[in-house]
Amino acid sequence: MHVFRVASLLTLTALLLACGREPSAAELTAKGIANLQSAKTAHLDGSAQIALKGQNGVSSSFDLKLVGDAQLPDKARMTVQVALGGMTFSIDTIVIDGKEFTNDGVSGKWSDGAGSSPINSLMDPLGNIDESLIRNVVEVDRPEVDGRKTRHLRYQVDSAKMLGQLRKSAGASAQSIANPQGTGELWIRIDDSQIVRQLVKVTMDVDGLANFLPASASNVGKSAAELSLDMQFSKHGEAVPAITAPPVAR
């Protein structure tokens, strides 16, 4: 009887310790992604920077601001402001299951992004919330975000998986992608394990980016692309207008 009581006490102690154990960085990442998807909706605020450099030294860079809403797991509607050549352009976009629709601000017509640029696909805020892309997660620190403590995590992006996704999104476009390398960071609240921010940085070699570079670079050949996307998630679970595919001009 005494042995049985000791064994029972040890079992109960182990269960209590397991229940009170803080999740590891990898476990918290998986839980945060599941929680974000379970919330069904979120508001998006973000910024992006894109820098391109051709073999002949010609380069170009521009900044973007993004604001909108998401319906998890695969729908987002955003307004993207692009700062380029001293001017700012505003573009409305809808992303559904990785497919991007863009509104022409002049004509008001929508076009689909079949065979779109891999750069555009990396701007998909939901495409980066993919547990299969995330490797080697470690904790950095525990800052406060909007008055609530978070665990700040850093990870490596699975290069082979990312390359496959980029090539799939590019489809029949003339751009070929090689040697993608990426890192990411997540800020996940401690009290409810909800993702409130993600920062992704990617470098890669791309052919066929002359349209993104100055006119003098029409024969630029291979280009090195550096991309950074910093996205904040808020208003988890709050109602947003339904996100559906728009009528596309033919």
Solvent accessible surface area in square Angstrom, and as a share of the most:
residue,aa,sasa,rsa
1,M,166,0.74
2,H,137,0.61
3,V,118,0.68
4,F,141,0.59
5,R,161,0.59
6,V,65,0.37
7,A,50,0.39
8,S,48,0.31
9,L,113,0.56
10,L,117,0.58
11,T,80,0.46
12,L,97,0.48
13,T,59,0.34
14,A,58,0.45
15,L,104,0.52
16,L,114,0.57
17,L,126,0.63
18,A,64,0.50
19,C,112,0.67
20,G,66,0.64
21,R,144,0.53
22,E,83,0.37
23,P,43,0.27
24,S,51,0.33
25,A,14,0.11
26,A,60,0.47
27,E,77,0.34
28,L,5,0.02
29,T,3,0.02
30,A,33,0.26
31,K,104,0.44
32,G,0,0.00
33,I,10,0.05
34,A,51,0.40
35,N,39,0.20
36,L,0,0.00
37,Q,70,0.31
38,S,80,0.52
39,A,22,0.17
40,K,128,0.54
41,T,17,0.10
42,A,0,0.00
43,H,39,0.18
44,L,0,0.00
45,D,58,0.30
46,G,15,0.14
47,S,38,0.24
48,A,0,0.00
49,Q,79,0.35
50,I,5,0.02
51,A,40,0.31
52,L,2,0.01
53,K,124,0.52
54,G,6,0.06
55,Q,136,0.60
56,N,94,0.48
57,G,49,0.47
58,V,36,0.21
59,S,63,0.41
60,S,22,0.14
61,S,76,0.49
62,F,22,0.09
63,D,77,0.40
64,L,16,0.08
65,K,136,0.58
66,L,5,0.02
67,V,67,0.38
68,G,13,0.12
69,D,32,0.17
70,A,0,0.00
71,Q,45,0.20
72,L,16,0.08
73,P,87,0.54
74,D,49,0.25
75,K,68,0.29
76,A,0,0.00
77,R,76,0.28
78,M,8,0.04
79,T,46,0.27
80,V,13,0.08
81,Q,82,0.36
82,V,17,0.10
83,A,50,0.39
84,L,80,0.40
85,G,78,0.75
86,G,89,0.85
87,M,121,0.54
88,T,91,0.53
89,F,90,0.37
90,S,67,0.43
91,I,57,0.29
92,D,61,0.32
93,T,10,0.06
94,I,9,0.05
95,V,7,0.04
96,I,34,0.17
97,D,110,0.57
98,G,51,0.49
99,K,90,0.38
100,E,31,0.14
101,F,14,0.06
102,T,43,0.25
103,N,23,0.12
104,D,69,0.36
105,G,66,0.63
106,V,147,0.84
107,S,63,0.41
108,G,45,0.44
109,K,123,0.52
110,W,46,0.16
111,S,58,0.38
112,D,38,0.20
113,G,20,0.20
114,A,82,0.63
115,G,27,0.26
116,S,21,0.14
117,S,11,0.07
118,P,0,0.00
119,I,3,0.01
120,N,52,0.27
121,S,31,0.20
122,L,17,0.08
123,M,21,0.09
124,D,16,0.08
125,P,2,0.01
126,L,13,0.06
127,G,32,0.31
128,N,16,0.08
129,I,10,0.05
130,D,38,0.20
131,E,90,0.40
132,S,43,0.28
133,L,14,0.07
134,I,15,0.07
135,R,110,0.40
136,N,115,0.59
137,V,25,0.15
138,V,85,0.49
139,E,62,0.28
140,V,59,0.34
141,D,70,0.36
142,R,96,0.35
143,P,43,0.27
144,E,116,0.52
145,V,37,0.21
146,D,138,0.72
147,G,61,0.59
148,R,94,0.34
149,K,104,0.44
150,T,0,0.00
151,R,14,0.05
152,H,17,0.07
153,L,0,0.00
154,R,104,0.38
155,Y,5,0.02
156,Q,85,0.38
157,V,15,0.09
158,D,30,0.15
159,S,37,0.24
160,A,81,0.63
161,K,84,0.36
162,M,9,0.04
163,L,37,0.18
164,G,42,0.40
165,Q,66,0.29
166,L,6,0.03
167,R,129,0.47
168,K,172,0.73
169,S,32,0.21
170,A,3,0.02
171,G,52,0.50
172,A,107,0.83
173,S,34,0.22
174,A,97,0.75
175,Q,30,0.13
176,S,58,0.37
177,I,5,0.02
178,A,40,0.31
179,N,92,0.47
180,P,5,0.03
181,Q,93,0.41
182,G,8,0.08
183,T,54,0.31
184,G,1,0.01
185,E,28,0.13
186,L,1,0.00
187,W,18,0.06
188,I,0,0.00
189,R,33,0.12
190,I,69,0.35
191,D,98,0.51
192,D,59,0.30
193,S,11,0.07
194,Q,16,0.07
195,I,0,0.00
196,V,11,0.06
197,R,69,0.25
198,Q,5,0.02
199,L,23,0.11
200,V,10,0.06
201,K,106,0.45
202,V,4,0.02
203,T,61,0.36
204,M,6,0.03
205,D,52,0.27
206,V,1,0.00
207,D,42,0.22
208,G,41,0.39
209,L,0,0.00
210,A,31,0.24
211,N,148,0.76
212,F,60,0.25
213,L,13,0.06
214,P,61,0.38
215,A,102,0.79
216,S,97,0.62
217,A,1,0.00
218,S,79,0.51
219,N,144,0.74
220,V,6,0.04
221,G,41,0.39
222,K,99,0.42
223,S,3,0.02
224,A,47,0.37
225,A,1,0.00
226,E,103,0.46
227,L,9,0.04
228,S,20,0.13
229,L,8,0.04
230,D,27,0.14
231,M,3,0.01
232,Q,95,0.42
233,F,4,0.02
234,S,44,0.29
235,K,120,0.51
236,H,38,0.17
237,G,48,0.46
238,E,94,0.42
239,A,105,0.81
240,V,30,0.17
241,P,91,0.58
242,A,72,0.56
243,I,1,0.01
244,T,88,0.51
245,A,61,0.47
246,P,17,0.10
247,P,117,0.74
248,V,35,0.20
249,A,51,0.39
250,R,238,0.87
